[in-house]
Amino acid sequence: MGLAITPVTSSYLPTDATVFYLRGVPILNAFTGAHPDYHTPRDTADKLNYPDAAKIARLMGLLTRALALRAEPPDYIRAEDAPVNRPRRTSRVYLGTVPDYVAEGVTGVRLPGVVKGGPAEAAGIEGGDIIVELTGREIETIHDYSYALDALKIGEPARMVVERGGERISVEITPASRE
């Protein structure tokens, strides 16, 4: 189909499908990556890659049909990359970070970009930075980052440590409201 696929075995990514996985339902999710306006009001239709979106829809449709025609349902395989029974609340804080959900070979959360005018940009965070600590919590995966975000409070400064060019840089970032 002409698609470059990067498999990610984590089932604990912050997606709509995770709630099914946590209840024992096998999931398959497709993610095409983020950009600085991802999930912001500036994320407009002109930023979509329609030809590749059509290819992804076709691939997912074919996979769905193949699974539906099987005599047995797909196996549920529990991943061991994150704690279970740890409820997440819906985070309403906003940092203006654009995480790379599928970065390979990176310890921490790589940011391809930050939202212009957002708290991350104001704190001096740049595209290419790798978040390795937030509020004293070590960040190794996107999962760690999601839980660290849950501990933040709107308007209360927090310490973030990023790696940039092989150096660790500590900054103060003040979360804003997602509303």
KOLNUTOR-90877 format. One record per residue: residue number from 1; residue in one letter; x, y, z of N, C-alpha, C, CB in turn. Coordinates in nm, 2 decimals. Last residue first. Glycine has a CB too. Layout:
N
    k  r     n_u     n_v     n_w    ca_u    ca_v    ca_w     c_u     c_v     c_w    cb_u    cb_v    cb_w
  NUM  A       X       Y       Z       X       Y       Z       X       Y       Z       X       Y       Z
...
//
This chain:
179
    k  r     n_u     n_v     n_w    ca_u    ca_v    ca_w     c_u     c_v     c_w    cb_u    cb_v    cb_w
  179  E   -0.92    2.47    2.82   -1.04    2.54    2.77   -1.01    2.66    2.70   -1.13    2.57    2.89
  178  R   -0.68    2.40    2.93   -0.70    2.36    2.79   -0.83    2.42    2.73   -0.72    2.20    2.79
  177  S   -0.49    2.65    3.10   -0.61    2.57    3.09   -0.63    2.53    2.94   -0.73    2.65    3.13
  176  A   -0.13    2.61    3.15   -0.25    2.69    3.12   -0.37    2.59    3.12   -0.24    2.77    2.99
  175  P    0.15    2.56    3.36    0.04    2.51    3.28   -0.07    2.61    3.27   -0.01    2.38    3.34
  174  T    0.46    2.70    3.33    0.33    2.73    3.40    0.22    2.67    3.31    0.31    2.88    3.43
  173  I    0.78    2.59    3.39    0.67    2.60    3.30    0.54    2.61    3.38    0.67    2.47    3.20
  172  E    1.12    2.64    3.42    1.00    2.65    3.49    0.89    2.67    3.38    1.00    2.76    3.59
  171  V    1.38    2.40    3.33    1.30    2.52    3.30    1.18    2.52    3.39    1.26    2.53    3.15
  170  S    1.70    2.27    3.28    1.58    2.28    3.37    1.51    2.41    3.34    1.63    2.26    3.51
  169  I    1.86    2.06    3.05    1.82    2.20    3.08    1.69    2.20    3.16    1.80    2.28    2.95
  168  R    2.13    1.87    2.97    2.00    1.87    3.04    1.98    2.02    3.08    2.00    1.78    3.17
  167  E    2.27    1.81    2.64    2.27    1.88    2.78    2.13    1.87    2.84    2.32    2.02    2.76
  166  G    2.24    1.71    2.39    2.32    1.63    2.49    2.33    1.69    2.62    2.46    1.62    2.43
  165  G    2.07    1.89    2.26    2.21    1.88    2.22    2.30    1.81    2.32    2.26    2.02    2.20
  164  R    1.87    1.87    2.54    1.89    1.95    2.41    2.04    1.95    2.38    1.83    2.10    2.42
  163  E    1.63    1.74    2.75    1.76    1.72    2.69    1.77    1.80    2.56    1.80    1.57    2.67
  162  V    1.46    1.91    3.02    1.47    1.86    2.88    1.61    1.83    2.84    1.40    1.96    2.78
  161  V    1.26    1.92    3.30    1.39    1.90    3.25    1.39    1.84    3.11    1.48    1.81    3.35
  160  M    1.05    2.14    3.46    1.06    2.04    3.36    1.21    2.04    3.32    0.97    2.08    3.23
  159  R    0.86    2.23    3.74    0.99    2.22    3.68    0.99    2.11    3.58    1.10    2.19    3.79
  158  A    0.58    2.46    3.74    0.63    2.33    3.76    0.77    2.32    3.69    0.54    2.21    3.70
  157  P    0.34    2.70    3.86    0.46    2.66    3.79    0.52    2.52    3.83    0.57    2.77    3.83
  156  E    0.00    2.69    3.83    0.10    2.66    3.93    0.23    2.62    3.85    0.06    2.55    4.03
  155  G   -0.19    2.71    3.63   -0.14    2.83    3.69   -0.03    2.81    3.79   -0.25    2.91    3.75
  154  I   -0.33    2.40    3.69   -0.34    2.52    3.60   -0.29    2.64    3.68   -0.48    2.54    3.55
  153  K   -0.12    2.14    3.80   -0.23    2.23    3.83   -0.22    2.36    3.74   -0.24    2.26    3.98
  152  L   -0.02    1.80    3.74    0.00    1.95    3.72   -0.13    2.02    3.76    0.05    1.98    3.58
  151  A   -0.06    1.54    3.73   -0.03    1.59    3.86   -0.02    1.75    3.86    0.10    1.53    3.91
  150  D   -0.10    1.47    3.47   -0.22    1.46    3.56   -0.19    1.53    3.69   -0.26    1.32    3.58
  149  L    0.15    1.48    3.37    0.06    1.59    3.33   -0.06    1.59    3.43    0.01    1.57    3.19
  148  A    0.24    1.23    3.45    0.30    1.35    3.51    0.21    1.47    3.48    0.45    1.37    3.46
  147  Y    0.10    1.06    3.29    0.07    1.06    3.43    0.13    1.18    3.50    0.13    0.93    3.50
  146  S    0.22    1.13    3.04    0.07    1.15    3.06    0.04    1.15    3.21   -0.01    1.03    2.99
  145  Y    0.48    1.05    3.08    0.45    1.19    3.06    0.30    1.22    3.09    0.49    1.24    2.92
  144  D    0.46    0.78    3.09    0.51    0.85    3.21    0.47    1.00    3.20    0.66    0.84    3.22
  143  H    0.38    0.74    2.83    0.29    0.70    2.94    0.33    0.77    3.06    0.30    0.55    2.96
  142  I    0.59    0.81    2.68    0.48    0.89    2.67    0.38    0.86    2.78    0.41    0.88    2.53
  141  T    0.88    0.74    2.90    0.78    0.71    2.79    0.67    0.81    2.78    0.73    0.57    2.81
  140  E    1.03    0.85    3.10    1.10    0.76    3.00    1.01    0.73    2.88    1.13    0.63    3.07
  139  I    1.08    1.09    3.33    0.99    1.06    3.21    1.07    0.98    3.11    0.95    1.20    3.14
  138  E    1.06    1.11    3.67    1.14    1.07    3.56    1.05    1.04    3.44    1.24    0.95    3.59
  137  R    0.94    1.39    3.85    0.91    1.25    3.80    1.00    1.22    3.68    0.76    1.23    3.76
  136  G    0.97    1.65    3.91    1.05    1.55    3.98    1.03    1.41    3.94    1.02    1.56    4.13
  135  T    0.81    1.77    3.71    0.77    1.78    3.86    0.84    1.67    3.94    0.62    1.77    3.87
  134  L    0.96    1.58    3.48    0.85    1.68    3.50    0.80    1.67    3.64    0.73    1.65    3.40
  133  E    1.22    1.48    3.25    1.17    1.49    3.39    1.06    1.60    3.40    1.28    1.53    3.49
  132  V    1.27    1.47    2.99    1.32    1.36    3.07    1.27    1.37    3.21    1.47    1.36    3.06
  131  I    1.18    1.56    2.67    1.14    1.58    2.81    1.19    1.45    2.88    0.98    1.60    2.82
  130  I    1.39    1.68    2.43    1.34    1.56    2.48    1.31    1.58    2.63    1.44    1.44    2.46
  129  D    1.36    1.91    2.15    1.39    1.88    2.29    1.33    1.75    2.33    1.33    1.99    2.39
  128  G    1.25    1.95    1.91    1.37    1.87    1.91    1.41    1.84    2.06    1.48    1.94    1.84
  127  G    1.13    2.27    1.97    1.12    2.15    1.89    1.25    2.08    1.89    1.07    2.18    1.75
  126  E    1.19    2.39    2.30    1.20    2.40    2.16    1.17    2.27    2.09    1.34    2.45    2.12
  125  I    1.11    2.60    2.58    1.11    2.46    2.52    1.11    2.48    2.37    0.99    2.37    2.58
  124  G    1.07    2.84    2.71    1.20    2.82    2.63    1.21    2.68    2.58    1.31    2.85    2.72
  123  A    0.83    2.90    2.82    0.93    2.85    2.91    1.07    2.82    2.84    0.89    2.72    2.97
  122  A    0.68    2.97    2.59    0.71    3.07    2.69    0.82    3.03    2.79    0.59    3.11    2.77
  121  E    0.65    2.71    2.48    0.73    2.81    2.41    0.78    2.92    2.51    0.65    2.87    2.29
  120  A    0.49    2.60    2.68    0.62    2.54    2.65    0.71    2.64    2.58    0.60    2.41    2.57
  119  P    0.25    2.76    2.67    0.34    2.76    2.79    0.48    2.71    2.76    0.27    2.68    2.90
  118  G    0.23    2.91    2.34    0.19    2.82    2.45    0.29    2.83    2.56    0.17    2.68    2.40
  117  G    0.32    3.05    2.11    0.24    3.12    2.22    0.20    3.04    2.34    0.12    3.18    2.15
  116  K    0.30    2.76    1.91    0.34    2.90    1.92    0.25    2.97    2.02    0.33    2.97    1.78
  115  V    0.37    2.45    2.05    0.27    2.54    2.00    0.31    2.69    2.02    0.13    2.51    2.07
  114  V    0.66    2.27    1.94    0.58    2.33    2.05    0.48    2.43    1.99    0.67    2.40    2.16
  113  G    0.78    1.96    1.80    0.75    2.10    1.80    0.68    2.14    1.93    0.67    2.14    1.68
  112  P    0.86    1.71    1.85    0.90    1.76    1.72    0.87    1.91    1.71    0.81    1.69    1.61
  111  L    0.99    1.60    2.14    0.90    1.70    2.09    0.94    1.75    1.96    0.89    1.82    2.19
  110  R    1.02    1.29    2.30    1.07    1.38    2.20    0.96    1.47    2.16    1.14    1.31    2.08
  109  V    1.04    1.19    2.62    0.94    1.22    2.52    1.00    1.33    2.43    0.81    1.27    2.59
  108  G    1.26    0.92    2.72    1.20    1.05    2.74    1.10    1.07    2.63    1.30    1.16    2.74
  107  T    1.49    0.78    2.52    1.44    0.77    2.65    1.39    0.91    2.69    1.55    0.72    2.76
  106  V    1.46    0.65    2.20    1.46    0.77    2.28    1.41    0.74    2.42    1.38    0.88    2.21
  105  G    1.41    0.45    2.01    1.54    0.47    2.06    1.56    0.60    2.14    1.64    0.47    1.94
  104  E    1.14    0.62    1.84    1.21    0.49    1.87    1.35    0.53    1.92    1.22    0.40    1.75
  103  A    0.83    0.78    1.87    0.98    0.79    1.87    1.04    0.66    1.91    1.03    0.91    1.95
  102  V    0.55    0.80    1.87    0.61    0.68    1.82    0.77    0.68    1.81    0.55    0.64    1.69
  101  Y    0.46    1.04    1.95    0.41    0.92    2.02    0.48    0.80    1.98    0.26    0.91    1.99
  100  D    0.60    1.33    2.03    0.62    1.23    1.92    0.58    1.10    1.99    0.77    1.22    1.86
   99  P    0.41    1.61    2.15    0.49    1.49    2.17    0.49    1.40    2.04    0.44    1.41    2.28
   98  V    0.41    1.92    2.17    0.37    1.83    2.06    0.45    1.71    2.07    0.38    1.90    1.92
   97  T    0.29    2.14    2.43    0.39    2.05    2.37    0.33    1.96    2.26    0.45    1.96    2.49
   96  G    0.12    2.30    2.56    0.16    2.34    2.43    0.28    2.26    2.38    0.20    2.49    2.43
   95  L    0.01    2.25    2.81    0.15    2.29    2.80    0.19    2.34    2.67    0.24    2.18    2.85
   94  Y   -0.27    2.24    3.00   -0.22    2.26    2.86   -0.08    2.32    2.87   -0.32    2.36    2.78
   93  V   -0.49    2.03    3.18   -0.38    2.13    3.17   -0.33    2.13    3.03   -0.27    2.09    3.27
   92  R   -0.68    1.84    3.21   -0.73    1.97    3.14   -0.62    2.07    3.13   -0.85    2.02    3.21
   91  S   -0.70    1.50    3.19   -0.61    1.61    3.22   -0.66    1.73    3.14   -0.47    1.58    3.19
   90  T   -0.90    1.27    3.34   -0.89    1.35    3.22   -0.81    1.48    3.26   -1.03    1.39    3.16
   89  R   -0.72    1.04    3.53   -0.82    1.13    3.52   -0.80    1.21    3.39   -0.83    1.23    3.65
   88  R   -0.65    0.70    3.53   -0.62    0.83    3.48   -0.74    0.92    3.48   -0.55    0.82    3.34
   87  P   -0.58    0.44    3.76   -0.68    0.52    3.68   -0.62    0.65    3.64   -0.80    0.54    3.76
   86  R   -0.42    0.16    3.74   -0.38    0.30    3.78   -0.47    0.39    3.70   -0.23    0.33    3.76
   85  N   -0.43   -0.10    3.67   -0.51   -0.05    3.78   -0.47    0.08    3.83   -0.51   -0.16    3.89
   84  V   -0.08   -0.14    3.58   -0.23   -0.16    3.56   -0.30   -0.11    3.68   -0.26   -0.31    3.52
   83  P    0.20    0.04    3.44    0.13   -0.02    3.56   -0.02   -0.04    3.52    0.14    0.07    3.68
   82  A    0.35   -0.07    3.14    0.30    0.03    3.22    0.22   -0.03    3.34    0.21    0.13    3.14
   81  D    0.44   -0.28    2.97    0.51   -0.16    2.97    0.46   -0.05    3.06    0.52   -0.11    2.83
   80  E    0.34   -0.53    2.91    0.40   -0.51    3.04    0.47   -0.38    3.05    0.49   -0.62    3.08
   79  A    0.03   -0.61    2.76    0.16   -0.55    2.75    0.21   -0.53    2.89    0.16   -0.42    2.67
   78  R   -0.16   -0.89    2.70   -0.14   -0.78    2.80    0.01   -0.74    2.79   -0.17   -0.83    2.94
   77  I   -0.34   -0.97    2.43   -0.21   -0.99    2.49   -0.18   -0.87    2.58   -0.10   -1.00    2.37
   76  Y   -0.61   -1.15    2.31   -0.58   -1.03    2.40   -0.44   -1.06    2.46   -0.69   -1.00    2.51
   75  D   -0.64   -1.27    1.98   -0.59   -1.29    2.12   -0.57   -1.15    2.19   -0.46   -1.37    2.12
   74  P   -0.94   -1.22    1.78   -0.79   -1.21    1.81   -0.76   -1.22    1.96   -0.74   -1.07    1.76
   73  P   -1.18   -1.49    1.77   -1.14   -1.35    1.79   -0.99   -1.34    1.81   -1.22   -1.29    1.90
   72  E   -1.20   -1.74    1.51   -1.18   -1.70    1.64   -1.14   -1.55    1.66   -1.06   -1.79    1.70
   71  A   -1.25   -1.72    1.24   -1.34   -1.81    1.32   -1.32   -1.77    1.47   -1.31   -1.96    1.29
   70  R   -1.24   -1.41    1.06   -1.18   -1.52    1.14   -1.28   -1.60    1.22   -1.06   -1.46    1.23
   69  L   -1.36   -1.19    0.96   -1.39   -1.32    0.89   -1.32   -1.44    0.96   -1.34   -1.31    0.75
   68  A   -1.27   -0.98    1.11   -1.41   -1.01    1.12   -1.44   -1.15    1.06   -1.50   -0.91    1.05
   67  L   -1.01   -0.96    1.03   -1.04   -1.00    1.17   -1.18   -1.05    1.18   -1.01   -0.89    1.26
   66  A   -1.05   -0.88    0.76   -0.98   -1.00    0.79   -1.00   -1.05    0.93   -0.83   -0.98    0.77
   65  R   -1.17   -0.63    0.81   -1.24   -0.73    0.74   -1.18   -0.87    0.77   -1.25   -0.71    0.59
   64  T   -0.96   -0.49    0.94   -1.09   -0.52    1.01   -1.17   -0.63    0.95   -1.17   -0.39    1.01
   63  L   -0.77   -0.48    0.74   -0.74   -0.55    0.86   -0.87   -0.59    0.94   -0.65   -0.47    0.95
   62  L   -0.91   -0.32    0.55   -0.88   -0.46    0.52   -0.84   -0.54    0.64   -0.76   -0.46    0.42
   61  G   -0.94   -0.09    0.71   -1.06   -0.16    0.66   -1.03   -0.30    0.62   -1.12   -0.08    0.54
   60  M   -0.67   -0.01    0.74   -0.75   -0.05    0.86   -0.88   -0.12    0.82   -0.78    0.08    0.94
   59  L   -0.61    0.04    0.46   -0.54   -0.07    0.54   -0.62   -0.11    0.66   -0.40   -0.01    0.58
   58  R   -0.79    0.25    0.41   -0.80    0.12    0.33   -0.73    0.01    0.41   -0.73    0.14    0.19
   57  A   -0.69    0.44    0.59   -0.83    0.39    0.60   -0.85    0.26    0.52   -0.93    0.50    0.54
   56  I   -0.44    0.48    0.48   -0.45    0.42    0.61   -0.59    0.37    0.63   -0.42    0.53    0.72
   55  K   -0.50    0.59    0.23   -0.43    0.46    0.23   -0.44    0.40    0.37   -0.28    0.48    0.20
   54  A   -0.62    0.82    0.31   -0.70    0.72    0.24   -0.63    0.59    0.24   -0.72    0.77    0.09
   53  A   -0.41    0.95    0.43   -0.52    0.91    0.51   -0.61    0.81    0.44   -0.60    1.04    0.55
   52  D   -0.25    1.00    0.20   -0.21    0.90    0.30   -0.32    0.86    0.39   -0.09    0.95    0.38
   51  P   -0.42    1.20    0.08   -0.38    1.07    0.01   -0.34    0.96    0.10   -0.27    1.10   -0.09
   50  Y   -0.45    1.40    0.29   -0.56    1.32    0.24   -0.52    1.19    0.17   -0.64    1.40    0.15
   49  N   -0.31    1.51    0.55   -0.25    1.45    0.43   -0.36    1.35    0.38   -0.12    1.37    0.46
   48  L   -0.42    1.82    0.69   -0.43    1.68    0.67   -0.37    1.63    0.54   -0.58    1.64    0.67
   47  K   -0.42    2.09    0.69   -0.30    2.03    0.74   -0.31    1.88    0.73   -0.28    2.07    0.89
   46  D   -0.67    2.19    0.62   -0.56    2.20    0.52   -0.43    2.13    0.56   -0.53    2.35    0.49
   45  A   -0.82    2.16    0.85   -0.83    2.06    0.75   -0.72    2.07    0.64   -0.96    2.07    0.68
   44  T   -0.62    2.26    1.14   -0.73    2.28    1.04   -0.72    2.17    0.93   -0.72    2.42    0.98
   43  D   -0.54    2.34    1.43   -0.53    2.22    1.36   -0.65    2.21    1.26   -0.53    2.09    1.45
   42  R   -0.58    2.56    1.59   -0.52    2.58    1.46   -0.50    2.46    1.38   -0.38    2.65    1.48
   41  P   -0.68    2.46    1.82   -0.78    2.52    1.73   -0.72    2.55    1.59   -0.83    2.65    1.79
   40  T   -0.51    2.15    1.85   -0.53    2.29    1.89   -0.63    2.34    1.80   -0.39    2.37    1.89
   39  H   -0.41    1.90    1.77   -0.51    1.91    1.88   -0.52    2.05    1.93   -0.47    1.81    1.99
   38  Y   -0.12    2.03    1.62   -0.20    1.91    1.65   -0.28    1.93    1.78   -0.10    1.79    1.67
   37  D    0.05    2.22    1.55   -0.09    2.26    1.57   -0.18    2.15    1.61   -0.14    2.33    1.44
   36  P    0.30    2.09    1.51    0.29    2.19    1.61    0.14    2.24    1.64    0.37    2.31    1.57
   35  H    0.21    1.74    1.47    0.27    1.87    1.41    0.24    1.98    1.52    0.21    1.91    1.27
   34  A    0.24    1.39    1.48    0.19    1.51    1.53    0.26    1.63    1.45    0.21    1.53    1.68
   33  G    0.12    1.07    1.33    0.22    1.17    1.38    0.16    1.30    1.42    0.33    1.19    1.27
   32  T   -0.07    0.89    1.27    0.01    0.94    1.16    0.12    1.04    1.20   -0.07    0.99    1.06
   31  F   -0.17    0.58    1.40   -0.14    0.72    1.43   -0.04    0.77    1.33   -0.08    0.74    1.57
   30  A   -0.41    0.33    1.46   -0.32    0.39    1.37   -0.30    0.54    1.40   -0.37    0.38    1.22
   29  N   -0.45    0.04    1.66   -0.46    0.18    1.65   -0.37    0.23    1.54   -0.44    0.26    1.78
   28  L   -0.62   -0.22    1.79   -0.53   -0.18    1.69   -0.55   -0.04    1.66   -0.55   -0.28    1.56
   27  I   -0.68   -0.42    2.08   -0.70   -0.30    2.00   -0.59   -0.30    1.89   -0.69   -0.18    2.09
   26  P   -0.88   -0.66    2.27   -0.76   -0.63    2.18   -0.79   -0.50    2.10   -0.74   -0.75    2.09
   25  V   -1.01   -0.59    2.58   -1.04   -0.60    2.44   -0.92   -0.57    2.36   -1.16   -0.50    2.41
   24  G   -0.97   -0.55    2.86   -0.94   -0.68    2.80   -0.98   -0.70    2.66   -1.02   -0.78    2.88
   23  R   -0.99   -0.30    2.94   -1.10   -0.39    2.98   -1.09   -0.52    2.91   -1.23   -0.32    2.95
   22  L   -0.78   -0.17    2.83   -0.77   -0.18    2.98   -0.89   -0.27    3.03   -0.79   -0.05    3.04
   21  Y   -0.87   -0.15    2.56   -0.75   -0.24    2.60   -0.75   -0.27    2.75   -0.62   -0.18    2.56
   20  F   -1.06    0.05    2.59   -1.10   -0.09    2.55   -0.99   -0.19    2.59   -1.12   -0.10    2.40
   19  V   -0.90    0.27    2.66   -1.00    0.23    2.75   -1.05    0.08    2.72   -1.12    0.32    2.75
   18  T   -0.74    0.31    2.42   -0.68    0.25    2.55   -0.79    0.20    2.65   -0.60    0.36    2.61
   17  A   -0.86    0.44    2.21   -0.87    0.29    2.21   -0.82    0.23    2.35   -0.79    0.23    2.10
   16  D   -0.80    0.70    2.23   -0.94    0.66    2.26   -0.95    0.51    2.27   -1.03    0.71    2.15
   15  T   -0.47    0.73    2.38   -0.56    0.73    2.27   -0.70    0.69    2.31   -0.51    0.63    2.16
   14  P   -0.19    0.75    2.51   -0.31    0.82    2.54   -0.40    0.84    2.42   -0.27    0.96    2.59
   13  L   -0.09    0.40    2.53   -0.07    0.54    2.48   -0.20    0.61    2.50   -0.04    0.53    2.32
   12  Y   -0.06    0.14    2.61   -0.10    0.24    2.71   -0.08    0.38    2.66   -0.01    0.22    2.83
   11  S    0.04   -0.06    2.46   -0.10   -0.04    2.46   -0.15    0.06    2.56   -0.17   -0.18    2.49
   10  S    0.33   -0.07    2.27    0.27   -0.02    2.39    0.12    0.00    2.37    0.33    0.12    2.43
    9  T    0.45   -0.13    2.03    0.39   -0.24    2.11    0.32   -0.19    2.24    0.49   -0.34    2.14
    8  V    0.44    0.00    1.72    0.45    0.04    1.86    0.38   -0.06    1.95    0.41    0.19    1.89
    7  P    0.58   -0.01    1.40    0.50   -0.08    1.50    0.53   -0.02    1.64    0.51   -0.23    1.50
    6  T    0.56    0.19    1.15    0.64    0.18    1.26    0.56    0.12    1.37    0.71    0.32    1.31
    5  I    0.54    0.18    0.80    0.47    0.15    0.93    0.58    0.13    1.04    0.39    0.02    0.91
    4  A    0.48    0.35    0.52    0.58    0.32    0.61    0.52    0.30    0.75    0.70    0.43    0.62
    3  L    0.28    0.24    0.25    0.28    0.31    0.38    0.41    0.26    0.46    0.15    0.28    0.46
    2  G    0.22    0.11    0.01    0.31    0.23    0.01    0.31    0.30    0.14    0.26    0.32   -0.10
    1  M    0.08   -0.12    0.00    0.00    0.00    0.00    0.09    0.13    0.00   -0.09    0.00    0.12
//
